[in-house]
């Protein structure tokens, strides 16, 4: 019965309609399978590698781009300080797991001490696992090649390419240029280093510190994609770093190197200026130090050796060291005597070789005496007795007033840190300092630049430059201009007048005549400095380190550290001078023989390509 019903049903259905429905269904199924197959082919075959790579623990990270520090040039656009590439070895703990195994492999490939590497990683315990840890700074190119060749065996290791400061003329102008060091917490909190972070290198002294805000630039950054071993596989976005600005100094690096060569192993200083502008042409301090060592790092032993050196190589003797000016100070005493009417050009004083004050004889350096002297001769031959008389007439406070008006005993405000003030004593100063009144005999020592008097070589340079140019006191300028990397001028430094010598022209002319005689006169104390074709004026100074009593040995027989200091201040040509030079040699014994020849050679070098004929 049931079979009969089924047969009847099929007989009532349209067989063609049924076939069409079946074919459509099969076609749809085939199309769907085909689409899925194509999609699988695309994902698995065509893009399989890419998606496999992306699936392997890829992630997005941010990386900083350090800015290049601005360059430093000399007066003639000669590059003095630039930047060099540096390769730092880092490791990302998250990518280097197991970290002990990776460190072991890294040590095996590079011969870097395994314990040292591990200790650096463990010292960052609790830090961010994706944050790179610095293992070794500034690796060699050979070590870099080894790491790159084996990077698949040491996952998680990175090479960070940065720039490092490079002082081209190692140790030359080190005190002027300064050096870099890692920023401290106190510096970061001072507000003077916006955007600064631990690990940054900032200027610690010298030009590097003074012009930090112009030199440092602005760091940029990258958004990168890294793979499971921490290697960057794609840079997604970049914000370029902005380089620092370039600094052009007034220093002449060739003159600077000449001065340093002349100072050689001596402890001392040479500083030179254009007397018509205040531009500092030379700033040499000896002994010096290697600024690059502060970048690459130095061992505790090297640091200890540097700071324990008895000649203080870290001290800028041009601005930080204070010494008695000795006979150079007679310029001030002569100025005060002439202006106050204590002497005039015709005043004659007899020098028997000593000046008796109370129960004590104050000796002249020439023990048998100079005879009859006027102010020009007394400057030329540096007669002590003449200035004992002048000082006695003036008194200490009057001399001190002139000295301070000449810029002595106070900072020059040059754009460098740690400048010393020096000391110009007065009667009230002594009362405050020691609680005792000033003694008349002390004035005699002050009048010839001894006693409590202390100056820096730079202060004497400001003084002799003002004498050279007719009386204008300029602020010492180390900066010529600042430019952007594109060459746009941000700052153009101009000469800055900060005072006038307290002296009338006719009296200054008398002093200038005396200084001319020092070098060119028949009895001048610095005849050794005289050269052909260039007229040089100057003043010698020999500063005693300790007081010497009767029958005590002369300088030649004293230990080196007790021998007198040597000074020579000068300018050339004598008329319309173009350069003023101050030389100081610690324990050099005599200004004429130790300091004078150094100044002479520098002046010769300055006029090497420009030889003006001097006029009296």
Residue pairs with C-beta under 8 A, 6 or more apart in sequence:
43 51
53 227
53 233
56 227
56 228
57 227
57 228
58 225
58 226
58 227
58 228
58 233
59 130
59 225
59 226
60 223
60 224
60 225
60 226
60 236
61 130
61 223
61 224
61 225
61 226
62 221
62 222
62 223
62 224
63 221
63 222
63 224
63 232
64 219
64 220
64 221
64 222
65 219
65 220
65 221
65 222
65 238
65 239
65 240
65 241
66 162
66 163
66 219
66 241
67 216
67 217
67 218
67 219
67 220
67 241
67 242
67 243
67 244
68 83
68 163
68 217
68 241
68 243
68 244
69 83
69 163
69 165
69 215
69 216
69 217
69 243
69 244
70 214
70 215
70 216
70 217
70 243
70 244
70 245
70 246
70 247
70 485
71 79
71 81
71 82
71 83
71 246
71 247
72 79
72 80
72 81
72 177
72 207
72 215
72 246
72 247
72 249
73 79
73 80
73 246
73 247
73 248
73 249
74 80
74 248
74 249
74 251
74 252
74 253
74 256
75 248
75 249
75 250
75 251
75 252
75 253
75 279
75 281
75 480
76 252
76 253
76 254
77 248
78 253
78 254
79 168
80 167
80 168
80 169
80 172
80 173
80 177
80 249
80 251
80 253
81 165
81 166
81 167
81 168
81 177
82 166
82 168
83 163
83 164
83 165
83 166
84 163
84 164
84 166
85 161
85 162
85 163
85 164
86 137
86 138
86 161
86 162
86 163
86 164
87 138
87 139
87 141
87 144
87 159
87 160
87 161
88 134
88 136
88 137
88 138
88 139
88 159
88 160
88 162
89 134
89 135
89 136
89 137
89 139
89 143
89 147
89 157
89 158
89 159
89 160
90 132
90 133
90 134
90 135
90 157
90 158
90 159
90 160
91 99
91 102
91 103
91 106
91 121
91 132
91 133
91 135
91 156
91 157
91 158
92 129
92 130
92 131
92 132
92 133
92 156
92 158
92 230
93 99
93 121
93 124
93 129
93 133
93 156
94 129
94 130
94 156
94 230
95 130
95 155
95 156
95 226
95 228
95 229
95 230
96 102
96 103
96 154
96 155
96 156
96 157
96 230
97 156
99 121
99 156
100 118
102 154
102 155
102 156
102 157
103 114
103 117
103 118
103 121
104 114
105 150
105 153
105 154
106 112
106 117
106 135
106 147
106 154
106 157
107 113
107 114
107 117
109 146
109 147
109 150
109 153
109 154
110 143
110 146
110 147
112 135
112 136
117 135
120 133
120 134
120 135
121 133
121 135
124 131
124 133
127 133
132 158
132 160
134 199
135 157
137 297
138 164
138 295
138 296
138 297
139 147
144 159
147 154
147 157
147 159
148 159
151 157
151 229
151 231
152 229
155 228
155 229
155 230
156 229
156 230
157 230
158 230
158 231
164 295
164 296
165 179
165 180
165 201
165 208
165 291
165 292
165 295
166 292
166 295
167 174
167 177
167 179
167 290
167 291
167 292
169 253
169 257
170 290
170 291
170 292
171 260
171 288
171 289
171 290
171 291
172 253
172 256
172 257
172 260
172 288
173 251
173 253
173 256
173 283
173 284
174 206
174 285
174 288
174 289
174 290
174 291
175 206
175 283
175 285
175 288
175 315
175 316
175 317
175 318
176 206
176 207
176 249
176 251
176 283
176 316
176 416
176 478
177 206
177 207
177 208
177 291
178 203
178 204
178 205
178 206
178 207
178 208
178 209
178 210
178 291
179 203
179 204
179 205
179 206
179 208
179 291
179 294
179 295
180 201
180 202
180 203
180 204
180 208
180 291
180 294
180 295
181 201
181 202
181 204
181 294
182 198
182 199
182 200
182 201
182 202
183 193
183 196
183 197
183 198
183 199
183 200
183 201
183 202
185 198
187 193
187 196
187 202
188 196
188 197
188 198
192 212
193 200
193 202
193 212
195 218
195 219
196 202
201 295
202 209
202 212
202 216
203 209
203 210
203 211
203 212
203 215
204 294
205 416
205 417
205 418
206 316
206 416
207 247
207 249
207 416
207 478
207 479
208 215
209 417
210 415
210 416
210 417
211 247
211 479
211 482
214 244
214 245
214 247
214 482
214 490
214 491
215 244
215 245
215 247
216 244
217 241
217 242
217 243
217 244
217 245
218 241
218 242
219 241
220 238
220 239
220 240
220 241
220 242
221 238
221 239
222 235
222 236
222 237
222 238
222 239
223 235
223 236
223 237
223 238
224 232
224 233
224 234
224 235
224 236
225 232
225 233
225 234
225 235
225 236
226 232
226 233
227 233
243 485
245 482
245 483
245 484
245 485
245 490
246 482
246 483
246 484
246 485
247 479
247 482
248 479
248 480
248 481
248 482
248 483
249 478
249 479
249 480
250 274
250 279
250 280
250 281
250 477
250 478
250 479
250 480
251 280
251 281
251 282
251 283
251 478
252 281
252 282
254 605
255 272
255 281
255 282
255 602
255 605
255 606
256 282
256 283
256 284
258 601
258 602
258 605
259 270
259 272
259 282
259 284
259 598
259 602
260 270
260 284
260 286
260 288
262 270
262 598
262 601
262 602
263 269
263 270
263 284
263 286
263 585
263 598
264 286
265 286
265 287
266 286
266 585
266 586
266 588
267 286
267 287
267 311
267 312
267 317
267 585
267 586
267 587
268 285
268 286
268 317
268 566
268 583
268 584
268 585
268 586
268 588
268 595
269 284
269 285
269 286
269 317
269 318
269 321
269 457
269 582
269 583
269 584
270 282
270 284
270 581
270 582
270 583
270 584
270 598
270 599
270 602
271 280
271 282
271 283
271 284
271 318
271 457
271 458
271 461
271 581
271 582
272 280
272 281
272 282
272 461
272 579
272 580
272 581
272 582
272 602
272 606
273 279
273 280
273 281
273 461
273 462
273 465
273 474
273 476
273 579
273 580
274 281
274 578
274 579
274 580
275 464
275 465
275 466
275 468
275 469
275 474
275 571
275 577
275 578
275 579
275 580
276 469
276 495
276 577
276 578
277 474
277 477
277 495
278 465
278 474
278 475
278 476
278 477
278 495
278 496
279 477
279 480
279 495
280 414
280 476
280 477
280 478
281 579
281 606
282 581
282 602
283 316
283 318
283 478
284 318
285 315
285 316
285 317
285 318
286 317
287 309
287 311
287 313
288 313
289 306
289 313
289 314
293 302
298 306
306 313
306 314
307 314
311 586
315 321
316 416
316 418
317 457
317 584
317 586
318 456
318 457
318 458
319 412
319 414
319 416
319 418
319 419
319 420
319 456
319 457
319 458
320 418
320 419
320 420
320 456
321 420
321 456
321 457
321 584
322 420
322 422
322 423
322 454
322 455
322 456
323 454
323 455
323 456
323 543
323 565
323 567
323 584
323 586
324 449
324 450
324 451
324 453
324 454
324 455
324 543
324 544
324 565
325 408
325 449
325 453
325 455
325 460
325 541
325 543
325 567
326 448
326 449
326 450
326 541
326 542
326 543
326 544
326 564
326 565
326 567
326 591
327 382
327 384
327 448
327 449
327 539
327 540
327 541
327 542
327 567
327 591
328 449
328 460
328 464
328 539
328 540
328 541
328 567
328 569
328 591
329 403
329 447
329 448
329 449
329 453
329 455
329 541
330 378
330 379
330 382
330 387
330 447
330 448
330 449
330 539
331 379
331 463
331 464
331 467
331 511
331 515
331 539
332 399
332 402
332 403
332 406
332 408
332 463
333 387
333 390
333 391
333 394
333 399
333 447
333 448
334 343
334 375
334 378
334 379
334 387
334 390
334 510
334 511
334 514
335 402
335 406
335 501
335 502
335 503
335 507
335 508
335 511
336 342
336 390
336 394
336 398
336 399
336 401
336 402
337 343
337 375
337 390
337 393
337 394
338 344
338 345
338 375
338 503
338 507
338 510
338 511
339 402
339 502
339 503
339 504
339 507
340 393
340 394
340 398
342 390
342 393
342 394
343 375
343 390
343 393
344 375
345 374
345 375
345 376
345 510
346 374
347 374
347 375
348 372
348 373
348 374
349 372
349 373
349 374
349 378
349 385
349 386
349 389
350 369
350 371
350 372
350 373
350 385
351 364
351 366
351 369
351 370
351 371
351 372
351 373
351 383
351 384
351 385
351 386
352 369
352 385
353 363
353 364
353 366
353 367
353 368
353 369
353 370
353 385
354 361
354 362
354 363
354 364
354 367
354 369
354 385
355 361
355 362
355 363
355 364
355 384
355 385
355 388
355 389
355 444
356 362
357 388
357 392
357 440
357 441
357 444
358 440
358 441
360 441
362 384
362 385
362 388
362 441
362 444
362 445
363 384
364 370
364 383
364 384
364 385
365 382
365 384
365 542
366 381
366 383
369 385
370 377
370 378
370 381
370 383
370 385
370 386
373 381
373 383
373 385
373 386
375 386
375 510
375 511
375 514
376 510
376 513
376 514
376 517
377 383
377 514
377 517
377 523
378 386
378 387
378 514
379 511
379 514
379 515
379 517
379 518
379 539
380 514
380 517
380 518
380 521
380 523
380 524
380 525
381 523
381 524
381 525
382 518
382 525
382 539
382 540
384 448
387 447
387 448
388 444
388 447
388 448
390 447
391 399
391 443
391 444
391 446
391 447
391 448
392 440
392 443
392 444
392 447
394 443
394 447
395 443
396 425
396 426
396 427
396 438
396 442
396 443
396 446
397 426
397 427
397 428
399 443
399 446
399 447
400 409
400 424
400 425
400 426
400 446
401 502
402 502
403 409
403 424
403 453
404 410
404 424
405 499
405 501
405 502
406 463
406 466
406 473
406 501
406 502
407 459
407 462
407 463
407 466
407 473
407 498
407 499
408 422
408 424
408 455
408 459
408 460
408 463
409 421
409 422
409 423
409 424
409 454
409 455
409 459
410 421
410 422
411 419
411 420
411 421
412 419
412 458
412 459
412 462
412 475
412 476
413 419
413 475
413 498
414 458
414 475
414 476
414 477
414 478
415 477
415 478
415 479
416 478
419 456
419 458
420 456
422 454
422 455
422 456
422 459
423 429
423 452
423 453
423 454
424 453
425 446
425 451
425 452
425 453
426 438
427 437
427 438
429 452
430 436
430 437
430 438
430 442
430 452
431 437
431 438
442 451
442 452
445 451
446 452
446 453
449 541
449 543
450 543
450 544
457 582
457 584
458 476
458 582
460 567
460 569
460 582
461 476
461 569
461 580
461 581
461 582
462 473
462 474
462 476
463 569
464 538
464 539
464 569
464 570
464 571
464 580
464 582
465 473
465 474
465 571
465 580
466 472
466 473
466 474
466 500
466 501
467 501
467 508
467 511
467 512
467 515
467 571
468 537
468 571
468 577
468 580
469 577
470 505
470 508
471 500
471 501
471 503
471 505
471 508
472 497
472 500
472 501
473 497
473 498
473 499
473 500
473 501
474 495
474 496
474 497
474 498
475 496
475 497
475 498
477 493
477 495
477 496
479 491
479 493
480 492
480 493
481 489
481 490
481 491
481 492
481 493
482 489
482 490
482 491
483 489
483 490
484 490
501 508
503 511
512 537
512 574
515 537
515 538
515 539
515 574
516 535
516 537
516 574
516 616
517 523
517 524
518 524
518 525
518 526
518 537
518 538
518 539
518 540
519 526
519 527
519 529
519 530
519 535
519 536
519 537
519 538
519 570
520 527
520 530
520 535
520 536
520 537
520 574
520 616
521 527
525 540
525 591
525 592
526 538
526 539
526 540
526 568
526 591
526 592
526 596
528 592
528 593
528 596
528 597
528 600
529 536
529 538
529 568
529 570
529 592
529 596
529 597
529 599
529 600
530 536
530 600
531 600
531 603
531 604
533 607
533 611
533 612
533 613
533 614
534 572
534 573
534 603
534 604
534 607
534 611
534 612
534 614
535 572
535 573
535 574
535 575
535 614
535 615
535 616
536 570
536 571
536 572
536 573
536 574
536 599
536 600
536 603
536 614
537 570
537 571
537 572
537 574
537 577
538 568
538 569
538 570
538 571
538 596
538 599
539 567
539 568
539 569
539 570
540 567
540 568
540 590
540 591
540 592
540 595
540 596
541 565
541 566
541 567
541 568
541 569
541 591
541 595
542 564
542 565
542 566
542 567
542 589
542 590
542 591
543 564
543 565
543 566
543 567
544 564
545 561
545 562
545 563
545 564
545 565
545 587
546 562
555 563
555 564
555 589
555 590
556 589
560 587
561 587
562 587
563 587
563 588
563 589
564 587
564 588
564 589
564 590
565 584
565 585
565 586
565 587
565 588
566 583
566 584
566 585
566 588
566 589
566 590
566 591
566 593
566 594
566 595
567 582
567 583
567 584
567 591
567 595
568 581
568 582
568 583
568 591
568 592
568 595
568 596
568 598
568 599
569 580
569 581
569 582
569 583
570 580
570 581
570 582
570 583
570 596
570 599
570 603
571 577
571 579
571 580
571 581
572 578
572 579
572 581
572 603
572 606
572 607
572 614
573 612
573 613
573 614
573 615
574 614
574 615
574 616
575 614
575 615
575 616
578 606
578 612
579 602
579 603
579 606
581 599
581 602
581 603
582 599
583 595
583 596
583 598
583 599
583 602
584 595
585 594
585 595
585 598
588 594
588 595
